[in-house]
Amino acid sequence: MSDGEWTGDVRFRGIRRYKGARGITYTVRWTVRGKDIQQTFASAKLAEGFRSSLVVAARQGEKFSRRNGLPQSMSTASVTINWLEHAIEFIAMKWPDAAPKYRKSLAGSLTLITMPMLQGAPTTRPSDSDLREALYGWAFNGVAQRRPPPDEVAKAVEWMQGHSRPVEDLSDPDVLRSVLDAISRNLDGTRAAKSTMARRHSALHNCLDYAVERGRLRTNPLTGIRRKRQPPPAGVDRRRVVNPTQARALLAAVEADSPELEAFFAVLYYAGLRPAEALNLRRRDCTLPEQGWGQLLLSGSYQRGGASWTDSGSVHEERQLKHRDRADTREVPAHPELVAILRRHMATFQLGQNGRLFVARTGRAGRPLPSPFQQPVSMNTVYRAWARARRSALTSEEFESLLAGRPYDLRHACLSTWLNAGVPAVQVAAWAGHSVAVLLNVYAKCLDGAEETARRRIETAMTGPQPGPQPGLSTKTSPAIPPRQPKNADPGRKRPDSEKGP
């Protein structure tokens, strides 16, 4: 730091105690040459100790940094590293255990976070598109970093390494708010969806936690930023959820158009599988009796993340169940109608290698592929078949609506049906493969058309018994009730003539 960045103009303020939904925090506040600085701690003892260190440094005549508000002894002790280097180190730490889709999502979030952390003269700065391409396609991609970057990417990365802000700059509320504003908007300037903002905010929070872990920040500065309270996520839009009649009509339309995919959509609707779990389903995972309920044993998922994000270089990658260990399995009941559909599918169509149920049977331009079929069916093929089924089975008004707009909406309908049928939430969550909290916040939606049934029940309940004589009761006039005697009156005492009425 230059000499002009140090000053002895320091003023200390009291520690602010804040009681929020997640607990109590304590914020140390002080000003350095008129600039407000603050750091938040989880306990009063930590906050008081930190404030005492600042006061002692000021009394000993130390200069304070105008950038991060810390005295010289505390600033020089910290490790200086710029944001780009820290973010690359963070994603390298997360890379080995992350799924391909999560790697892509994290790289996209870090790209948006890094852009406002770059500073430099506009005349020498590469274009924003070149910077984003260098960040997303190389700096934050563990696969791409195994080979030398192209010349344009290398130039952009070299410029960013010399013009990236230090990590400690995020302790400045103004800098941090500029980053928060960047991740709240899309590239075209429109406001991002709540789910997108939450995903980006989570990436920033985790990356700052890693900076605290590495000693590059004292505390996570996000805890000291007061933002407008956002409403909780709305969960699944109930307009997407089909009722049983609509679901059966859609499955019948798939059978007529693409019979080899009927069972794929059936396991989503009747068993609540995720599409990636359905792609990994094999014959050995299915218990299908001739009559009654069956069972599916799920042991993994098959995800399409793109060759640029998988360690093997393959477009697909077989992984464990979501939020589970590789050895974990999940049992799901198979409805009798689903059992019949799966038995018909296995009897009609040749299965893939190792008994995989849903495989690609045609290649480019619709050319039939030779057996044994090795690759799971492409989700592009699934989406096209679903679009044709919706057009065939739904009315024009329903087709233009959100109703069953995606195959994943069949899973939403399944879980909503189980809940509306009275199945305990704990059991539904176990079958669905997530927590009860997620189930109740996201999936507990009414079925399409269920409100009318609820209204009729309310009308019946509010009608009540009809007025009139009740069975077993006499309709004669009841005798007059004798006047009430005063308290503590002697029932055997005769009233004197003076107390008798006329």
Sequence and secondary structure as in RCSB ss.txt:
>XXXX:A:sequence
MSDGEWTGDVRFRGIRRYKGARGITYTVRWTVRGKDIQQTFASAKLAEGFRSSLVVAARQGEKFSRRNGLPQSMS
TASVTINWLEHAIEFIAMKWPDAAPKYRKSLAGSLTLITMPMLQGAPTTRPSDSDLREALYGWAFNGVAQRRPPP
DEVAKAVEWMQGHSRPVEDLSDPDVLRSVLDAISRNLDGTRAAKSTMARRHSALHNCLDYAVERGRLRTNPLTGI
RRKRQPPPAGVDRRRVVNPTQARALLAAVEADSPELEAFFAVLYYAGLRPAEALNLRRRDCTLPEQGWGQLLLSG
SYQRGGASWTDSGSVHEERQLKHRDRADTREVPAHPELVAILRRHMATFQLGQNGRLFVARTGRAGRPLPSPFQQ
PVSMNTVYRAWARARRSALTSEEFESLLAGRPYDLRHACLSTWLNAGVPAVQVAAWAGHSVAVLLNVYAKCLDGA
EETARRRIETAMTGPQPGPQPGLSTKTSPAIPPRQPKNADPGRKRPDSEKGP
>XXXX:A:secstr
  GGGEE  EEE   EEEEETTEEEEEEEEEETTEEEEEEESSHHHHHHHHHHHHHHHHTT  EETTT  BHHHH
TTS   BHHHHHHHHHHHHGGGS HHHHHHHHHHHHHHHGGGB   TTT   HHHHHHHIIIIIT TTGGGS   
HHHHHHHHHHHHHB BGGGGGSHHHHHHHHHHHTB TTS B  HHHHHHHHHHHHHHHHHHHHTTS SS GGGG 
          S GGG   HHHHHHHHHHHHHH GGGHHHHHHHHHH   HHHHHT BGGGEE  SSS EEEEE  
EEEE  GGG TT  SEEEE STTS TT  EEEEE HHHHHHHHHHHHHS   GGGBSSB  B GGG B  SS  S
B  HHHHHHHHHHHHHHHS HHHHHSSTT STTHHHHHHHHHHHHTT  HHHHHHHHTS HHHIIIII    TTH
HHHHHHHHHHHHH S SS  TT   S          TT  TT    GGGS  
